[in-house]
Amino acid sequence: MQPLQCGDYDIPPGKNCDSNHQTLFYTSGKIETDVKYLYGYFEIKCSLPIHEGAFPAFWLYGEGANYYNEIDIFEYSWGIPNTNNKYRQFTCGIFCDNYHPVMVSHARENPILSESFADLRQPHVFACEWMPDRVTWYVDGIIVNECTVYDEIPHHEMALKINYAIDNFAVPHQTNIPIWFKGDVMTIDYIKVYRLKSDCDTDILISNAQDLMNYQSSVKRSIAIEPSSEFAVPVNTNVTMMAVDSIIIKSGFSIPQGAQMTFLTHPCSE
């Protein structure tokens, strides 16, 4: 007995053939966490399959009050608008679905890797820092997107998921034959998750370079940089300072070219 067919595809037992919607049956892989997270830093180093139908993604998801939310650390699809950068462009941002039919996307961007970088088929580090009043997306340590609108940021626990799905670009409409490639894989080097440290009852005073080197990155109640004599952030150093109430910087402190420093004020995460 010959199997039922829909276009060029054999239809598994119990499945119907809808001539108006060609269906591609497939198996795919995913890793999903049992635990859920509320804020933190999420990082993956991986190389992506880049072709029609490939839809790899690294994302957080969960239910809010009448909402389904995603923080997409990266998604890749052949349907990204800029058709001239298929090997360098991806999507990141926040997705919110308030239970159909209304779907809203916030802070959605389609970053394009610089020509000085290898394309997406080579390993890159994709990361996202999710905090109460800020979500920041990175590729290889460079900020590519940011959302600072409190009401658009999820404030409920979310699970973490990495998957290699397949979308409808796997079946070109002209021929209904899937475009696929030998050795089509998504290669993951590692996945890291860090919880945001909170030390929100502590006030910090930094008066010299040694104080700066001893600073431990966590959310403080307040931070004051009051130099006893002039000092600077060391070159090739990246320092982030976070406080609930205030960050005060007085004269005598400098950030030279080649150093990076980020100051953030936001509520305590605990």
GUSE-620764 format. One record per residue: x, y, z of N, C-alpha, C, O in turn; residue in three letters. Coordinates in steps of 0.02 Angstrom, whole numbers, padded with zeros to 5 digits, always signed. Last residue first. Layout:
N
XYZXYZXYZXYZAla/...
//
This chain:
270
+00792+02085+02233+00767+02039+02284+00719+02075+02331+00692+02044+02378Glu/+00840+02183+02151+00806+02127+02119+00777+02077+02170+00741+02032+02150Ser/+00814+02357+02180+00846+02294+02200+00806+02235+02172+00744+02238+02170Cys/+00794+02469+02038+00773+02437+02101+00812+02374+02116+00840+02342+02071Pro/+00937+02562+01975+00874+02525+01966+00855+02491+02031+00897+02486+02076His/+01062+02641+01886+01022+02643+01946+00956+02607+01932+00923+02622+01882Thr/+01223+02613+01819+01152+02600+01815+01121+02610+01884+01149+02589+01935Leu/+01362+02644+01717+01329+02661+01781+01254+02651+01773+01224+02677+01726Phe/+01506+02574+01646+01433+02580+01641+01405+02593+01711+01422+02558+01759Thr/+01653+02598+01555+01621+02598+01620+01547+02612+01611+01527+02656+01573Met/+01805+02550+01477+01733+02557+01472+01702+02554+01542+01722+02512+01583Gln/+01954+02605+01392+01920+02579+01451+01845+02590+01442+01823+02634+01405Ala/+01994+02667+01278+02014+02597+01286+01985+02564+01348+01990+02504+01357Gly/+02023+02825+01348+02008+02786+01288+02035+02715+01296+02091+02705+01318Gln/+01985+02834+01526+02025+02847+01466+02001+02806+01406+01962+02759+01414Pro/+01895+02913+01637+01888+02851+01600+01925+02860+01534+01898+02892+01489Ile/+01933+02985+01800+01927+02987+01726+01923+02916+01698+01943+02867+01728Ser/+01918+03095+01938+01909+03027+01913+01899+03030+01838+01862+03072+01813Phe/+01916+03223+01974+01977+03187+01989+01975+03114+01966+02023+03077+01974Gly/+01752+03260+02042+01809+03274+01999+01871+03236+02023+01879+03219+02081Ser/+01633+03127+02080+01663+03192+02089+01726+03199+02047+01751+03149+02020Lys/+01482+03047+02064+01551+03048+02038+01577+03119+02045+01548+03166+02019Ile/+01363+02942+02137+01391+03010+02136+01464+03006+02114+01503+02967+02141Ile/+01218+02859+02118+01289+02852+02102+01316+02923+02094+01294+02960+02050Ile/+01079+02801+02220+01118+02853+02184+01188+02829+02169+01215+02784+02202Ser/+00990+02688+02252+00974+02758+02266+01012+02808+02223+00982+02852+02192Asp/+01042+02566+02197+00970+02579+02202+00955+02653+02207+00913+02679+02170Val/+01171+02536+02074+01148+02557+02140+01073+02572+02139+01045+02587+02086Ala/+01312+02470+01992+01239+02472+01997+01219+02491+02068+01248+02466+02116Met/+01441+02476+01873+01420+02491+01941+01345+02502+01943+01317+02537+01901Met/+01559+02389+01779+01488+02407+01785+01472+02419+01859+01487+02378+01901Thr/+01703+02404+01679+01675+02404+01747+01602+02426+01744+01585+02474+01710Val/+01829+02341+01588+01758+02355+01581+01726+02348+01650+01723+02293+01677Asn/+01989+02388+01527+01948+02365+01583+01875+02386+01571+01861+02442+01548Thr/+02080+02444+01442+02057+02376+01427+02018+02345+01485+02014+02284+01492Asn/+02157+02546+01568+02142+02532+01498+02125+02458+01489+02152+02416+01525Val/+02080+02577+01728+02134+02549+01688+02112+02535+01616+02055+02515+01604Pro/+02011+02734+01768+01995+02663+01754+02052+02635+01711+02071+02667+01662Val/+02115+02841+01869+02076+02825+01810+02060+02750+01807+02093+02710+01840Ala/+02137+02977+01988+02149+02909+01964+02100+02894+01907+02051+02930+01898Phe/+02194+03107+02097+02169+03086+02031+02185+03013+02016+02241+02990+02030Glu/+02148+03077+02269+02194+03105+02218+02172+03076+02151+02135+03027+02149Ser/+02031+03041+02322+02077+03075+02367+02134+03106+02327+02165+03155+02349Ser/+01876+03046+02233+01949+03035+02232+01987+03075+02285+01976+03135+02293Pro/+01737+02973+02255+01763+03036+02281+01839+03030+02286+01864+03009+02339Glu/+01601+02898+02206+01671+02900+02184+01697+02969+02201+01682+03018+02167Ile/+01479+02808+02289+01510+02874+02283+01582+02865+02261+01621+02830+02293Ala/+01327+02722+02283+01398+02721+02266+01422+02793+02259+01389+02834+02227Ile/+01201+02635+02376+01227+02695+02344+01301+02686+02332+01334+02646+02365Ser/+01164+02499+02384+01115+02550+02399+01137+02616+02368+01096+02650+02336Arg/+01214+02394+02242+01224+02426+02307+01166+02474+02323+01125+02488+02279Lys/+01222+02246+02156+01180+02305+02165+01188+02332+02236+01172+02297+02284Val/+01391+02208+02112+01326+02188+02137+01287+02252+02148+01315+02307+02148Ser/+01555+02182+02091+01495+02200+02052+01433+02168+02083+01424+02107+02079Ser/+01665+02248+02203+01630+02187+02183+01564+02205+02151+01522+02239+02182Gln/+01819+02333+02200+01746+02338+02195+01716+02272+02170+01740+02244+02121Tyr/+01954+02334+02197+01923+02290+02247+01847+02290+02243+01814+02253+02279Asn/+01982+02430+02104+02000+02362+02088+01967+02312+02136+01954+02255+02117Met/+01939+02544+02176+01905+02525+02114+01919+02452+02097+01874+02415+02076Leu/+02031+02547+02279+01959+02538+02295+01921+02514+02233+01878+02470+02237Asp/+02144+02575+02202+02139+02511+02237+02067+02496+02257+02044+02439+02252Gln/+02122+02705+02158+02123+02651+02109+02116+02583+02143+02085+02538+02114Ala/+02009+02787+02277+02073+02777+02242+02069+02716+02196+02019+02680+02195Asn/+01884+02793+02334+01925+02854+02337+01991+02847+02300+02027+02897+02292Ser/+01723+02748+02347+01783+02732+02308+01825+02796+02304+01803+02845+02275Ile/+01605+02682+02454+01646+02741+02441+01710+02718+02405+01746+02676+02430Leu/+01442+02614+02460+01512+02605+02439+01545+02673+02427+01516+02717+02395Ile/+01323+02543+02567+01346+02604+02534+01421+02597+02520+01458+02577+02565Asp/+01208+02407+02567+01277+02430+02574+01290+02495+02535+01269+02502+02478Thr/+01093+02342+02544+01096+02379+02607+01165+02411+02618+01179+02437+02672Asp/+01101+02266+02429+01064+02330+02426+01062+02368+02492+01031+02421+02495Cys/+01167+02176+02347+01196+02196+02412+01167+02264+02428+01203+02313+02440Asp/+01142+02047+02234+01113+02105+02268+01145+02115+02336+01148+02069+02377Ser/+01181+01984+02074+01197+01989+02145+01168+02053+02174+01170+02106+02143Lys/+01087+01895+01958+01109+01962+01978+01121+01965+02053+01076+01950+02092Leu/+01149+01738+01906+01099+01776+01942+01127+01843+01963+01186+01848+01982Arg/+01193+01675+01749+01216+01708+01810+01157+01745+01841+01120+01780+01806Tyr/+01226+01542+01641+01173+01582+01673+01201+01610+01738+01229+01572+01778Val/+01287+01484+01485+01300+01507+01553+01241+01549+01577+01211+01587+01539Lys/+01329+01357+01372+01275+01401+01395+01291+01419+01468+01306+01375+01508Ile/+01445+01320+01238+01424+01321+01307+01363+01365+01316+01346+01405+01272Tyr/+01443+01280+01100+01503+01271+01140+01484+01269+01214+01505+01224+01250Asp/+01338+01206+00984+01340+01244+01046+01404+01228+01084+01418+01170+01098Ile/+01287+01210+00819+01340+01187+00864+01345+01234+00924+01356+01294+00916Thr/+01168+01148+00720+01179+01205+00764+01228+01181+00817+01213+01136+00856Met/+01186+01085+00552+01187+01078+00624+01191+01146+00658+01214+01195+00628Val/+01191+01000+00411+01153+01055+00438+01147+01047+00514+01107+01007+00538Asp/+01256+00910+00328+01293+00939+00384+01257+00997+00416+01290+01040+00446Gly/+01175+00960+00179+01214+00910+00214+01253+00944+00271+01279+00999+00262Lys/+01023+01052+00181+01093+01048+00166+01127+00994+00208+01109+00984+00266Phe/+00868+01092+00095+00906+01068+00152+00978+01055+00132+00993+01048+00073Trp/+00715+01144+00050+00785+01162+00040+00823+01139+00102+00811+01165+00156Ile/+00580+01039+00001+00619+01071+00053+00690+01085+00032+00723+01043+00000Pro/+00466+01085-00122+00522+01040-00108+00565+01073-00055+00586+01130-00064Ile/+00368+01165-00175+00352+01123-00117+00404+01070-00104+00389+01016-00079Asn/+00390+01258-00274+00400+01187-00291+00377+01140-00236+00368+01080-00249Thr/+00353+01385-00227+00351+01371-00299+00352+01296-00313+00320+01273-00360Gln/+00370+01397-00092+00301+01392-00117+00299+01371-00191+00249+01344-00213His/+00490+01299-00005+00476+01353-00054+00408+01343-00086+00390+01288-00106Pro/+00500+01256+00151+00463+01231+00093+00448+01289+00046+00398+01324+00055Val/+00563+01322+00250+00591+01258+00231+00558+01231+00168+00586+01187+00135Ala/+00493+01430+00288+00539+01441+00233+00574+01376+00212+00610+01375+00163Phe/+00421+01397+00401+00390+01382+00336+00434+01398+00277+00417+01382+00220Asn/+00552+01329+00510+00494+01370+00494+00471+01357+00423+00498+01313+00388Asp/+00610+01230+00641+00607+01237+00568+00545+01277+00552+00490+01262+00577Ile/+00722+01250+00782+00658+01237+00751+00664+01244+00675+00717+01261+00649Ala/+00821+01218+00900+00830+01223+00828+00765+01202+00797+00753+01142+00786Tyr/+00833+01305+01058+00804+01256+01012+00825+01269+00940+00845+01325+00922Asn/+00834+01335+01227+00875+01338+01167+00848+01285+01120+00840+01227+01139Ile/+00762+01426+01360+00754+01375+01308+00803+01388+01251+00813+01445+01230Lys/+00711+01456+01526+00760+01467+01473+00757+01410+01424+00751+01352+01443Leu/+00565+01532+01602+00609+01475+01589+00655+01492+01531+00640+01537+01492Ala/+00534+01665+01718+00533+01639+01650+00582+01579+01645+00633+01578+01679Met/+00437+01764+01831+00486+01711+01818+00477+01683+01747+00422+01678+01721Glu/+00407+01937+01789+00387+01874+01817+00438+01820+01797+00478+01832+01752His/+00417+02053+01717+00434+02055+01788+00407+01992+01824+00386+01995+01881His/+00472+02106+01555+00439+02055+01598+00464+02059+01670+00523+02068+01682Pro/+00456+02274+01504+00502+02223+01526+00464+02171+01568+00427+02191+01613Ile/+00370+02376+01480+00381+02329+01425+00426+02271+01444+00434+02223+01405Glu/+00373+02457+01590+00311+02420+01577+00318+02370+01519+00275+02327+01511Asp/+00503+02518+01580+00487+02471+01634+00426+02428+01617+00428+02367+01628Tyr/+00609+02532+01452+00539+02550+01468+00513+02498+01518+00503+02440+01499Val/+00731+02503+01400+00730+02534+01466+00660+02556+01486+00653+02596+01533Thr/+00820+02392+01302+00752+02414+01319+00754+02441+01390+00775+02406+01436Cys/+00937+02374+01169+00923+02390+01239+00851+02412+01246+00824+02446+01203Glu/+01068+02299+01069+00998+02319+01079+00987+02332+01153+01022+02304+01196Asn/+01201+02273+01064+01166+02277+01000+01093+02298+01007+01061+02313+00957Val/+01358+02292+01139+01286+02303+01146+01254+02312+01078+01276+02353+01038Ile/+01479+02164+01131+01458+02229+01105+01382+02235+01111+01345+02190+01092Ile/+01514+02034+01165+01529+02088+01213+01508+02157+01191+01517+02205+01228Gly/+01463+01957+01060+01536+01961+01070+01555+02021+01113+01605+02055+01101Asp/+01321+02047+01075+01353+01997+01033+01428+02008+01039+01453+02062+01024Val/+01188+02080+01191+01258+02085+01170+01273+02031+01118+01244+01977+01118Tyr/+01056+02177+01261+01077+02121+01219+01148+02133+01193+01166+02189+01176Trp/+00972+02218+01409+01025+02234+01362+01048+02172+01326+01058+02119+01357Thr/+00841+02291+01494+00863+02229+01461+00913+02249+01408+00898+02292+01366Val/+00791+02366+01645+00833+02369+01586+00847+02299+01560+00863+02253+01598Arg/+00735+02358+01770+00716+02415+01728+00758+02421+01664+00759+02473+01632Asp/+00775+02231+01823+00708+02257+01833+00688+02315+01787+00630+02320+01768Pro/+00867+02146+01689+00863+02178+01754+00794+02210+01762+00757+02215+01713Met/+00958+02041+01594+00888+02057+01610+00885+02083+01681+00898+02045+01728Trp/+01068+02033+01469+01064+02051+01539+00995+02077+01553+00975+02130+01528Glu/+01120+01913+01353+01067+01959+01373+01071+01970+01448+01076+01922+01486Cys/+01221+01859+01212+01206+01867+01283+01151+01918+01295+01138+01961+01253Ala/+01320+01759+01109+01258+01797+01114+01239+01800+01188+01240+01749+01222Phe/+01468+01740+01033+01440+01740+01100+01379+01787+01100+01387+01848+01093Val/+01494+01631+00891+01488+01697+00921+01457+01690+00990+01423+01640+01004His/+01569+01527+00768+01549+01538+00837+01548+01611+00857+01594+01649+00842Pro/+01497+01545+00600+01555+01536+00644+01534+01552+00717+01484+01587+00726Gln/+01384+01582+00539+01401+01511+00534+01463+01494+00576+01478+01435+00586Arg/+01376+01719+00546+01342+01680+00597+01355+01605+00593+01339+01569+00640Leu/+01544+01776+00498+01471+01776+00495+01442+01725+00545+01480+01693+00582Asp/+01672+01867+00587+01650+01808+00550+01574+01807+00549+01543+01834+00594Ala/+01686+02046+00575+01673+01985+00613+01659+01928+00564+01637+01939+00508Phe/+01694+02149+00489+01757+02132+00522+01749+02069+00565+01799+02040+00588Ser/+01567+02175+00449+01608+02135+00403+01675+02115+00435+01709+02069+00411Glu/+01459+02160+00593+01507+02197+00552+01546+02150+00507+01556+02091+00524Ser/+01297+02092+00596+01367+02087+00615+01411+02125+00567+01400+02122+00506Leu/+01153+02179+00628+01193+02151+00574+01266+02150+00597+01293+02202+00615Ile/+00999+02159+00721+01070+02180+00715+01104+02145+00657+01086+02089+00639Pro/+00852+02201+00725+00883+02153+00680+00956+02172+00670+00975+02197+00617Asn/+00745+02218+00869+00797+02242+00824+00823+02184+00782+00817+02126+00800Glu/+00615+02267+00971+00638+02217+00923+00688+02249+00876+00675+02302+00847Arg/+00548+02330+01077+00621+02334+01073+00649+02281+01026+00702+02252+01039Ala/+00409+02221+01072+00442+02278+01101+00517+02273+01090+00546+02219+01094His/+00262+02173+00990+00334+02163+00996+00366+02227+01022+00352+02281+00996Ser/+00105+02098+01020+00146+02159+01022+00219+02140+01029+00237+02096+01069Val/-00048+02044+00962+00020+02025+00978+00064+02086+00971+00059+02123+00921Met/-00215+02002+00980-00168+02057+00981-00099+02031+01002-00092+02000+01054Val/-00312+01905+00989-00273+01908+00926-00220+01963+00926-00183+01970+00877Pro/-00196+01826+01105-00229+01829+01040-00293+01871+01043-00326+01872+01095His/-00134+01845+01233-00183+01792+01220-00226+01805+01158-00287+01795+01160Tyr/-00040+01949+01216-00092+01950+01267-00152+01909+01244-00208+01932+01237Asn/+00123+01925+01195+00060+01903+01165+00007+01902+01219+00008+01859+01263Asp/+00275+02000+01164+00220+01995+01211+00156+01977+01173+00138+02011+01125Cys/+00450+01997+01157+00387+01982+01123+00333+01972+01176+00345+01940+01227Phe/+00598+02087+01141+00545+02064+01186+00482+02054+01146+00462+02097+01106Ile/+00751+02039+01052+00702+02086+01080+00653+02053+01126+00664+01997+01149Gly/+00830+02006+00895+00829+02001+00967+00779+02052+00993+00766+02103+00961Cys/+00880+01921+00745+00830+01961+00781+00839+01952+00856+00855+01897+00879Thr/+01016+01942+00626+00972+01902+00667+00923+01949+00703+00924+02009+00692Phe/+01134+01936+00492+01080+01970+00527+01036+01921+00566+01022+01866+00543Gln/+01227+01872+00414+01252+01916+00467+01196+01947+00509+01211+01982+00557Arg/+01179+01804+00307+01229+01769+00348+01254+01811+00407+01296+01788+00445Tyr/+01092+01890+00243+01066+01827+00270+01115+01793+00317+01094+01758+00363Lys/+01087+02024+00195+01131+02005+00250+01108+01940+00284+01104+01936+00345Asn/+00995+02064+00105+01065+02064+00082+01113+02041+00137+01174+02039+00125Asn/+00869+02072+00158+00886+02011+00120+00958+02010+00098+00982+01958+00075Thr/+00805+02121+00299+00863+02141+00258+00890+02081+00220+00931+02043+00247Asn/+00697+02053+00372+00685+02098+00316+00745+02113+00271+00737+02117+00210Pro/+00699+01877+00396+00721+01942+00421+00721+01991+00362+00744+01973+00308Ile/+00667+01748+00352+00619+01802+00340+00639+01869+00368+00598+01916+00365Gly/+00752+01653+00393+00763+01678+00326+00719+01738+00311+00731+01775+00263Trp/+00795+01682+00563+00747+01658+00513+00764+01690+00446+00788+01746+00443Ser/+00846+01666+00729+00866+01673+00659+00812+01645+00615+00786+01590+00627Tyr/+00855+01754+00883+00817+01711+00838+00847+01720+00768+00870+01774+00750Glu/+00921+01779+01046+00928+01783+00973+00878+01736+00941+00860+01684+00969Phe/+00845+01812+01155+00915+01830+01156+00942+01829+01085+00981+01872+01066Ile/+00690+01866+01181+00727+01829+01131+00799+01853+01130+00813+01909+01107Asp/+00585+01845+01302+00644+01886+01290+00687+01845+01243+00718+01796+01264Ile/+00408+01835+01294+00473+01807+01275+00526+01863+01280+00511+01921+01264Glu/+00252+01802+01377+00309+01844+01361+00368+01803+01337+00377+01746+01356Asn/+00080+01814+01383+00135+01768+01371+00193+01811+01347+00185+01852+01302Tyr/-00033+01882+01504+00015+01889+01449+00060+01828+01444+00075+01795+01494Tyr/-00107+01890+01619-00143+01894+01555-00096+01901+01495-00117+01923+01442Asn/+00034+01913+01697-00036+01927+01710-00071+01940+01644-00066+01995+01616Ala/+00139+01794+01610+00128+01849+01656+00055+01856+01671+00016+01810+01658Gly/+00231+01648+01578+00165+01679+01582+00165+01736+01632+00188+01729+01688Glu/+00382+01641+01475+00341+01627+01534+00276+01666+01532+00266+01711+01491Gly/+00552+01626+01418+00481+01631+01406+00442+01613+01469+00466+01575+01511Tyr/+00702+01666+01332+00667+01658+01395+00593+01665+01382+00572+01705+01340Leu/+00808+01587+01206+00758+01633+01230+00731+01615+01299+00737+01557+01321Trp/+00876+01560+01054+00895+01557+01125+00853+01608+01160+00860+01668+01146Phe/+00855+01470+00899+00838+01523+00945+00862+01507+01015+00869+01449+01034Ala/+00846+01431+00722+00875+01422+00788+00859+01481+00833+00849+01537+00808Pro/+00780+01389+00593+00753+01437+00641+00780+01422+00711+00742+01403+00756Phe/+00790+01357+00421+00824+01353+00486+00797+01407+00532+00792+01465+00512Ala/+00724+01395+00304+00693+01345+00347+00726+01339+00415+00694+01317+00462Gly/+00866+01432+00212+00793+01433+00213+00767+01377+00257+00785+01319+00249Glu/+01006+01453+00325+00977+01438+00260+00901+01440+00267+00875+01448+00322His/+01122+01425+00434+01096+01484+00401+01071+01464+00331+01110+01458+00284Ile/+01150+01368+00595+01134+01347+00527+01099+01406+00493+01051+01434+00520Pro/+01276+01448+00698+01207+01437+00677+01202+01408+00607+01244+01421+00565Leu/+01372+01421+00846+01369+01437+00775+01302+01413+00748+01274+01364+00772Ser/+01390+01492+01012+01366+01442+00964+01376+01467+00892+01387+01527+00880Cys/+01376+01524+01177+01423+01527+01122+01405+01472+01074+01404+01413+01091Lys/+01266+01618+01279+01278+01558+01241+01333+01572+01189+01335+01627+01160Ile/+01197+01683+01431+01248+01685+01378+01255+01617+01344+01249+01565+01377Glu/+01118+01793+01538+01111+01730+01501+01157+01734+01440+01154+01782+01402Phe/+01088+01857+01697+01130+01863+01637+01132+01794+01603+01146+01744+01636Tyr/+00935+01916+01777+00998+01880+01774+01034+01894+01708+01014+01937+01669Gly/+00761+01888+01820+00819+01930+01808+00883+01888+01807+00885+01832+01833Tyr/+00709+01746+01875+00684+01815+01878+00745+01860+01878+00777+01870+01930Leu/+00684+01584+01804+00728+01638+01825+00690+01704+01828+00643+01715+01789Tyr/+00650+01412+01841+00633+01475+01810+00674+01531+01842+00695+01525+01899Lys/+00699+01242+01802+00695+01300+01847+00675+01361+01807+00682+01363+01746Val/+00708+01162+01691+00654+01149+01738+00644+01208+01785+00588+01222+01806Asp/+00745+01224+01526+00760+01220+01597+00698+01202+01638+00643+01224+01622Thr/+00770+01134+01376+00726+01179+01414+00740+01169+01489+00747+01113+01512Glu/+00827+01113+01215+00846+01106+01285+00805+01157+01324+00804+01216+01306Ile/+00777+01023+01068+00775+01082+01111+00802+01062+01180+00801+01004+01200Lys/+00764+00972+00894+00790+00967+00962+00782+01031+01001+00780+01085+00973Gly/+00644+00887+00787+00693+00938+00801+00714+00933+00874+00684+00895+00912Ser/+00568+00806+00647+00586+00806+00718+00641+00857+00727+00680+00871+00681Thr/+00429+00839+00536+00500+00836+00553+00508+00825+00628+00461+00833+00667Tyr/+00330+00871+00397+00335+00836+00460+00409+00825+00475+00446+00803+00432Phe/+00259+01004+00320+00323+00968+00325+00327+00937+00394+00328+00972+00444Leu/+00116+01030+00222+00144+01019+00289+00208+00980+00285+00212+00928+00251Thr/+00028+01151+00131+00075+01096+00129+00111+01090+00196+00133+01140+00224Gln/-00125+01196+00124-00070+01209+00171-00024+01149+00171-00036+01101+00208His/-00222+01157+00038-00208+01228+00042-00150+01245+00088-00128+01302+00090Asn/-00238+01022+00054-00208+01045-00009-00191+01119-00008-00151+01143-00049Ser/-00204+00931+00186-00239+00993+00170-00205+01023+00109-00148+01046+00113Asp/-00220+00773+00239-00186+00812+00188-00229+00873+00171-00284+00866+00145Cys/-00205+00716+00409-00243+00733+00350-00202+00774+00302-00154+00807+00322Asn/-00141+00574+00498-00135+00645+00478-00175+00657+00414-00178+00614+00370Lys/-00146+00440+00519-00185+00481+00563-00183+00555+00547-00218+00595+00578Gly/+00021+00407+00466-00046+00382+00482-00082+00428+00531-00052+00452+00579Pro/+00102+00545+00377+00101+00492+00428+00029+00469+00442-00018+00506+00430Pro/+00120+00569+00207+00083+00590+00265+00080+00533+00316+00057+00479+00300Ile/+00256+00616+00106+00217+00561+00134+00184+00585+00198+00215+00619+00238Asp/+00257+00753-00005+00272+00726+00060+00227+00668+00077+00166+00670+00066Tyr/+00234+00834-00115+00290+00788-00120+00304+00751-00054+00357+00721-00047Asp/+00065+00844-00091+00120+00872-00130+00174+00819-00138+00161+00765-00164Gly/+00043+00722+00012+00019+00790+00007+00074+00828-00029+00125+00843+00002Cys/-00005+00550+00009+00042+00604-00005+00007+00671-00008-00051+00675-00028Gln/-00014+00394+00093-00046+00455+00069+00007+00508+00057+00058+00510+00091Leu/+00089+00256+00038+00067+00305+00088+00031+00363+00055+00043+00379-00003Pro/+00030+00108-00045+00067+00170-00049+00043+00219+00005-00017+00224+00017Gln/+00042-00060+00000+00000+00000+00000+00044+00062+00000+00090+00068+00040Met/
//
